[in-house]
Amino acid sequence: MLPEAFETVTMPDGPRYDHDFYAWTQHQAMVLRTMAVADNRFDRENLAEEIEALGRSERDAVRSQIRRIIEHLLKLAYSSAQQPRYDWLASIAEARDTLEDQISPTLRRDAETMLAKNFMKAAGIARNWGCEGMA
């Protein structure tokens, strides 16, 4: 069971905007698409797509921060370079702070689901950077 801070809080009509932005955007887009609208001036489909895109942008930002953390942890573990180590440590700390602000229950589950894929992407970047000893 997730700690209370990571449980999704829903309203009678779906996730709350201020608690889980990503889940809210996806739910609101679905509601827009299924809502009966008598006024055909309302561009329902494009509005729904824009709302979904906002959520995807938030999700992608979280995934990017996770990859950055993994990449720099791998560089710290496998690189013999001395000069950039403090920068990598600072980058990890900054990414963790950013994640703390961005992560929501739904995005946390997404991060757990995507961890292996994000690890492989980050490992590829670290390998290309020249980390020795990485298979």
BELBEL-V141683 format. One record per residue. N is the residue number from 1. RES is the residue in three letters. SS is DSSP state (A for helix, B for strand, O for the rest). BURIAL is + if it has 9 or more other ideal C-beta (glycine too) atoms within 8 Angstrom, else -. Layout:
# BELBEL-V141683
n: {N N}
res: {RES RES}
ss: {SS SS}
burial: {BURIAL BURIAL}
This chain:
# BELBEL-V141683
n: {1 2 3 4 5 6 7 8 9 10 11 12 13 14 15 16 17 18 19 20 21 22 23 24 25 26 27 28 29 30 31 32 33 34 35 36 37 38 39 40 41 42 43 44 45 46 47 48 49 50 51 52 53 54 55 56 57 58 59 60 61 62 63 64 65 66 67 68 69 70 71 72 73 74 75 76 77 78 79 80 81 82 83 84 85 86 87 88 89 90 91 92 93 94 95 96 97 98 99 100 101 102 103 104 105 106 107 108 109 110 111 112 113 114 115 116 117 118 119 120 121 122 123 124 125 126 127 128 129 130 131 132 133 134 135}
res: {MET LEU PRO GLU ALA PHE GLU THR VAL THR MET PRO ASP GLY PRO ARG TYR ASP HIS ASP PHE TYR ALA TRP THR GLN HIS GLN ALA MET VAL LEU ARG THR MET ALA VAL ALA ASP ASN ARG PHE ASP ARG GLU ASN LEU ALA GLU GLU ILE GLU ALA LEU GLY ARG SER GLU ARG ASP ALA VAL ARG SER GLN ILE ARG ARG ILE ILE GLU HIS LEU LEU LYS LEU ALA TYR SER SER ALA GLN GLN PRO ARG TYR ASP TRP LEU ALA SER ILE ALA GLU ALA ARG ASP THR LEU GLU ASP GLN ILE SER PRO THR LEU ARG ARG ASP ALA GLU THR MET LEU ALA LYS ASN PHE MET LYS ALA ALA GLY ILE ALA ARG ASN TRP GLY CYS GLU GLY MET ALA}
ss: {O O O A A A O O O B B O O B B O O O O O A A A A A A A A A A A A A A O O O O O O O O O A A A A A A A A A A A A A A A A A A A A A A A A A A A A A A A A A A A O O O O O O A A A A A A A A A A A A A A A A A A O O A A A A A A A A A A A A A A A A A A A A A A A A A O O O O O O}
burial: {- - - - - - - + - - - - - + + + - - + + + + + + + + + + + + + + + - - - - - - - - - - + - - + + + - + + - + + - - + + - + + + - + + + + + + + + + + + + - + + - - - - - + - - + + - + + - - + + - + + - - + + + + + + + - + + - - + + - - + + - + + + - + + + - - - + - - + -}
